[in-house]
Amino acid sequence: MTPARRDVRRGEPTTTAERFGENVRRCRHRADLSQEELASRAGLHRTEIGFVEGGKRSPRIDTLVKLMGALEADADDLLAGIEWVPNATKGGRFYIWQR
């Protein structure tokens, strides 16, 4: 098992998209917003919010900024538990940390 993967049976995020989606959902609940309300505030379609929260889609940078504004959250909140560690020569890997 690579450090970026976790045991799916425990319900833990296994990808950056899943971790990001979990963070968006947590921030949305903290803001007491429905997916529809968040979508409206962010200028997105409700299904986009569902795809992001479900870990089925990674957002573009403009969507990330819209979500930050709509949730009144900063990038640290939405990227919590996601870390890129570069290799010494080139490339690197993502690590997904549990809360």
C-alpha positions as CSV (number, residue, x, y, z in Angstrom):
1,M,0.0,0.0,0.0
2,T,1.5,3.4,-1.0
3,P,1.3,6.3,1.5
4,A,-1.2,8.1,-0.7
5,R,-3.6,5.1,-0.5
6,R,-5.6,4.1,2.5
7,D,-8.0,1.2,3.3
8,V,-11.2,2.0,1.5
9,R,-13.2,-0.4,3.8
10,R,-12.6,2.1,6.6
11,G,-14.2,4.9,4.6
12,E,-11.1,7.0,4.6
13,P,-10.2,9.1,1.5
14,T,-7.8,7.3,-0.9
15,T,-7.2,10.1,-3.5
16,T,-6.6,13.8,-3.5
17,A,-10.1,14.3,-5.0
18,E,-11.7,12.3,-2.2
19,R,-9.8,14.2,0.5
20,F,-10.6,17.6,-1.2
21,G,-14.3,16.6,-1.4
22,E,-14.3,15.6,2.3
23,N,-12.8,19.0,3.1
24,V,-15.4,20.9,1.0
25,R,-18.3,18.9,2.7
26,R,-16.8,19.7,6.2
27,C,-16.6,23.4,5.3
28,R,-20.1,23.4,3.8
29,H,-21.6,21.9,6.9
30,R,-19.6,24.3,9.1
31,A,-21.2,27.2,7.0
32,D,-24.6,25.5,7.4
33,L,-25.2,25.5,3.6
34,S,-26.9,22.9,1.4
35,Q,-25.2,21.8,-1.8
36,E,-27.7,23.9,-3.7
37,E,-26.9,27.0,-1.6
38,L,-23.2,26.5,-2.0
39,A,-23.6,26.1,-5.7
40,S,-25.6,29.3,-6.0
41,R,-23.1,31.3,-3.9
42,A,-20.2,29.9,-5.9
43,G,-21.8,30.3,-9.3
44,L,-21.6,26.6,-10.0
45,H,-24.2,23.9,-10.7
46,R,-25.4,21.7,-7.8
47,T,-24.2,18.6,-9.5
48,E,-20.7,20.0,-9.7
49,I,-20.7,20.4,-5.9
50,G,-21.9,16.8,-5.6
51,F,-19.1,15.5,-7.9
52,V,-16.5,17.4,-6.0
53,E,-17.7,16.3,-2.6
54,G,-18.0,12.8,-3.8
55,G,-14.4,12.8,-4.9
56,K,-15.4,12.2,-8.5
57,R,-13.9,15.4,-9.8
58,S,-10.9,17.6,-9.0
59,P,-11.7,21.3,-9.4
60,R,-9.9,23.7,-11.6
61,I,-8.2,26.6,-9.9
62,D,-11.1,29.0,-10.7
63,T,-13.5,26.6,-9.1
64,L,-11.3,26.3,-6.0
65,V,-11.3,30.1,-5.7
66,K,-15.1,30.3,-6.1
67,L,-15.5,27.6,-3.4
68,M,-13.1,29.5,-1.0
69,G,-15.2,32.7,-1.4
70,A,-18.6,31.0,-1.1
71,L,-17.5,29.1,1.9
72,E,-15.5,31.9,3.4
73,A,-12.7,29.4,3.8
74,D,-9.0,29.6,2.9
75,A,-7.0,27.3,0.9
76,D,-5.6,25.6,4.0
77,D,-9.1,24.5,4.9
78,L,-9.9,23.0,1.5
79,L,-6.5,21.4,1.0
80,A,-6.1,20.1,4.6
81,G,-4.6,16.6,4.6
82,I,-3.2,16.8,1.0
83,E,0.5,17.2,0.6
84,W,2.8,17.0,-2.4
85,V,6.3,15.7,-1.6
86,P,8.8,16.2,-4.5
87,N,11.4,13.7,-5.3
88,A,15.1,14.7,-5.2
89,T,15.4,14.6,-9.0
90,K,12.0,15.1,-10.6
91,G,8.3,14.3,-10.0
92,G,7.0,13.4,-6.6
93,R,3.9,12.0,-4.9
94,F,0.8,13.1,-3.1
95,Y,0.3,12.0,0.5
96,I,-3.2,11.9,2.0
97,W,-3.3,12.5,5.7
98,Q,-6.1,11.5,8.0
99,R,-7.6,13.9,10.5
